[in-house]
Structure formats: structure tokens, C-alpha cells
């Protein structure tokens, strides 16, 4: 398994006035309080130490059962994968994004392939929180990119043709492809998504 990465190369400043409060549907007030504290913790520490932080919040107890300090742009090392492979509990996966942007493909793949993760949250240093909850279905081929290449081929075909005809540039195609992939994932794989400015 690969590390999970924040895909944007730039950093936004930490928003001191943001509350980092979020309420995840179906979880108790106690657990949501713990999730909100974890959102603040990972964003504040990520901003202070210029790296990614991860907290797994137990969906029943609100306890922070796992914490990890990652690198400048990734989390999810060997200890994380060993932990999630051997737990019977369910978790909210909370990590910071220094870019303040939404999930990377690695984030979504981790969410969609890891049974114990019921919710994934990216807590932006700017106070914007992205939350995906519930899985409509699992990844068929073990790799999100592979599933999307197969399933989105009909949607991408006209754009591939435009590249061959030199109607669009390669970089334009990559942006179009990523936009199609994200929309497809959010509509076909994930039950609920929210973006909250705290």
C-alpha cells in the first residue's frame, strides 16, 4: 500500500479564527466533538510542523485510537496499514491538507478499500473541512485509477480524440480527465460528501 498524499504543492496559512467544527451524520455528539478536536489538532500541528498528521477517531467511543505524524505531503506508513488490518473497530480517518484542497485520489482509494474506515476527513489549514461518508461500492480492481480508466473510458473518448486532432493540449486533457474522475467517484462510489467552511 502506498502513502496517502495531499496532492497540491502549495500551503495555505493556518486560520486562527476557524472553529474546525463538523457534525458527521449518524455519530453521537461526543464522537462529533472528538472529531472536531481532531480536525483542529491535525491542521494546527500540520501548520506548525509543516507535515501531515493523521488521527483515527473511534466511531463508538470518540477515542483517538491511532495517531501518526507523516512527511511534508503524506501519511499512512507501515504502522498505519498494520493497525487497520488488525482492528475490529470502525473509524473516522482525519488528516490535514496544507493546501486546503479536497481529497487526493490516494485519499479516496484508502477510504474505498479500507473496511474499518467509515468516514474520511481532510482538514484544511484554512479551516475548510472535506468529509466523505459511506461507500456505495468498493473498488473492483484494487486500484481506483484502474477502475476509473475502465469505467470512464466512454466519457473520456471525445477528449482523447481532441488530443489526437490537436484541439486540446495534453495538460488540458489531464485536467478534464481529473474533473471527470472526481465527479464519477463522488456520484458512483461515495454516499455522502460535504465541504464545510468552519
Rosetta blueprint (number, residue, H / E / L):
1 X L
2 X L
3 X L
4 X E
5 X E
6 X L
7 X L
8 X L
9 X L
10 X L
11 X L
12 X L
13 X L
14 X L
15 X L
16 X L
17 X L
18 X L
19 X L
20 X L
21 X L
22 X L
23 X L
24 X L
25 X L
26 X L
27 X L
28 X L
29 X H
30 X H
31 X H
32 X H
33 X H
34 X H
35 X H
36 X H
37 X H
38 X H
39 X H
40 X H
41 X H
42 X H
43 X H
44 X H
45 X H
46 X H
47 X H
48 X H
49 X H
50 X L
51 X L
52 X L
53 X E
54 X E
55 X E
56 X E
57 X E
58 X E
59 X L
60 X L
61 X L
62 X L
63 X L
64 X E
65 X E
66 X E
67 X E
68 X E
69 X E
70 X L
71 X L
72 X L
73 X L
74 X E
75 X E
76 X L
77 X L
78 X H
79 X H
80 X H
81 X H
82 X H
83 X H
84 X H
85 X H
86 X L
87 X L
88 X L
89 X L
90 X L
91 X E
92 X E
93 X E
94 X E
95 X E
96 X E
97 X E
98 X L
99 X L
100 X L
101 X L
102 X L
103 X L
104 X L
105 X H
106 X H
107 X H
108 X H
109 X H
110 X H
111 X H
112 X H
113 X H
114 X L
115 X L
116 X L
117 X E
118 X E
119 X E
120 X E
121 X E
122 X E
123 X E
124 X E
125 X L
126 X L
127 X L
128 X E
129 X E
130 X E
131 X E
132 X E
133 X E
134 X E
135 X E
136 X L
137 X L
138 X L
139 X L
140 X L
141 X L
142 X L
143 X L
144 X H
145 X H
146 X H
147 X H
148 X H
149 X H
150 X H
151 X H
152 X L
153 X H
154 X H
155 X H
156 X H
157 X H
158 X H
159 X H
160 X H
161 X H
162 X H
163 X H
164 X H
165 X L
166 X L
167 X L
168 X L
169 X L
170 X H
171 X H
172 X H
173 X H
174 X H
175 X H
176 X H
177 X H
178 X H
179 X H
180 X H
181 X H
182 X H
183 X H
184 X H
185 X H
186 X H
187 X H
188 X H
189 X L
190 X E
191 X E
192 X E
193 X E
194 X E
195 X E
196 X E
197 X E
198 X L
